[in-house]
């Protein structure tokens, strides 16, 4: 069903598409306009428990991905900003490059890539101290963008991005054998739910241009519905009730504290591990609904503001400080400490700065919290071929064979500086903190020793899964099984913080 408005769209027979767009004599005028990025309307800040979250489900449409297919058990209603209305249970949208009347230039200074949003944010905060405006973006990896006309210190840290824009990637609805040009933002409603990534999503949906000139498919949803898709995938629906409640409070706090992560692209958060994993794969269980209802609006605060509520699967028996994981300022509630009972704390002592101390803790688990996790202790082999592929993917230029050396550890024993030395030209590559796991994808954590090494194979023995900062989910599960309350679990992992409610 299609409401026709011939003033706002036009139809093309499919066989004419190539002629109309790729052999166009469309007249364009040159301008001196310079933009830092494509402007997207910022999302409304989250202030109360009833506000809506915008979750990016599919970014980069029109650039890397040229089509979007939406399906529903019922009808999907599409409405674009020019007045087009289309209803169907199966909607297909494609992208075509369309010439624009007034071309313009996109220019900016770029710092990065950074291994994480946290490291990019710290870089941005350092720029703010010297009154330099900047923006965090993720065209592929995390970057910090600065207007081209701003003077910056340490020019070598920045590259210049410059591109002339004469064409824009625009969405077209494929309706039988015709295509209809759409104007964004585009709204979708699916009262019977939208079949997406092996699940059924029930929010209102948007399609809008982002800061790269591509488009993002977005779900608009309230916090309780968002948490239904986060908590079971982060800690598991079968976890004890107090562990589920603790995880729910953390997920809500993290979302509020990190709502500006994709601000430049017009939405709050993504659905991947770059944010919190969000999926609507199964209907929420009674235990998940109960945890969300029980903790409605509750967050953790430090000095009146939501904390950086980071968490992970298991810490291997010792929590890391936030500065061991990312290039950020220390936080007084995210410090290095042994994570276990009194016997565990008596058996070991931080800081774990020597290989022997790290080995001692890795050879033990008696009394550590979260020891039942399958990656509490692990053994991984990385071959030369695997290492080459990791470096090639990360665009790191180093000749093989190489030697791997642990250069520096943090107080929790985690490797914060790993040295890769080429045995041919002696070139040195240094991997630091979060970059280590980002590049050496096979390593579950940076709490490890190198047991055996050769130019062709390296054996790593370690503990934990994740960055090790904040709450250990495996630890929280064990605590809840032993009768710990929600407050006791959170106070253990975030000492000195307070539990409070949103308005």
Secondary structure, 3 states (H helix, E strand, C coil): CEECCCCCCCEEEHHHHHHHHHCCCCCCECCCCEECCCCCCCCCCCCCCCCEEEEEEEEEECCCECEEEEEEEEEEEEECCCCCEEEEEEEEEEEEEEEEEEEEEEEEEEEEEECCHHHHHHHHHHHHHCCCCCEEECCCCEEEEEECCCCCCCHHHEEEEEEEEEEEEEEEEEECCEEEECCCCEEEECCCCEEECCEEECCEEEEEECCCCCEEEEEEEEHHHHHHHHHHHHCCCCCCHHHHHHHHHHHHHHHHHCCCCCHHHCCCEECCCCCCCCCCCCCCCHHHHHHHHHCCCEEEEECCEECCCCEECECCCEEECHHHHCCCCCCCCCCCEECECHHHHHHCCCCCCCHHHHHHHHCCCCCECCCCCCCCEEEEEEEHHHHHHHHHHCCCCCCCCEEEEEEEECCCCCEEEEEEEECCCCCEEEEECHHHHHHCCCCCCCCEEEEEEECCEEEEEEECECCCECEEHHHHHHHHHCCCCHHHHHHHHCCCCEEEECC
